[in-house]
Amino acid sequence: MLIPCPHCGPRAAEEFEYGGDASAPPTIPTEATPEQAHAALHLRANPRGPHRELWYHAAGCRQWFTARRDTLTHRFLAEAP
């Protein structure tokens, strides 16, 4: 699989580290129980289709970037701003 680094161009997936979901981080109310905090932090949706993700080019330019990827086909659709 090739990942389109906006700084280096398409590179092998082995050069990258997945940084997770690029949406807003979860918010945990101060009065949340441990079970509620666990659910907010770790039990996220597993979307099907286009999704914004964070990627780190560890073996290249060492830059973080956001990309859109189809989670069904693993195809990168476009760089996300």
N, C-alpha and C positions, 0 to 999 in steps of 0.2 A: 504494500500500500504506500502510495506517495502522499505526503502531506505538503500543502502549498505554503511554505514559509513566506511571509510578505517581504522579508529582507534578503533571503537566500534563494528563493525559488523552490520548486518541488524537490523534496528530499525523502529518503527512505524513512519509514515510520520508526525504525530503531533509533533514530537520532533524537526523538522527541519524548517528552513526558506529558501525560494527560493531566491537566490541571483541574478538571471537573466542570460542572455546570457554570455557565457565564451569567446566569440570572442573579437577581439580588440574593444576598445571603439570608438565611433564615433568621427570624427574630424570635427570641425566647422571652416571654414575660417573666418578670422577677418572681412572681408567685407560682411559677410552673413546678409541677412535681418532677422528680427524676425521670419518670416514664414519659412525661410530656416533653421534657428537654431532649431525651433520647430520640423520640419520634421526630421532633423538629430538626435535629441535627443529622440524623442518619437514615431516616425512612423517607426518602424523596421519591418523587414520581420517576418512572423509567419511560421517557417519552418515545413514541414511535414517529419516525419521520424527521423533518428538518429541526435542528436543535443548535443553539449557540453554545460553544465550548471554549474553554481556555486551554492553550497548548504552550509548552515551553521547549524551545529548540536547544536542548542540553548539549548536543554534540556539534553545534554550529555556532550561530550568532549569539546564543544565550539570551534571547529575547522572548518575552511573553507576548502572545497575540491571541485574538479572538477569531474563531472560524465557525462557519456554519457547516454542519455535517448531517447527512441523512443517516439516522441510526439503523435503518433497515438495510441499506445498501453499503454503508460505510463510505459512501462517496462524499467528498468535500464539494460543497456547492459554491461557496464564495467566501471571501474574507468578510468578516463582520466588523463594522466600525467599533 
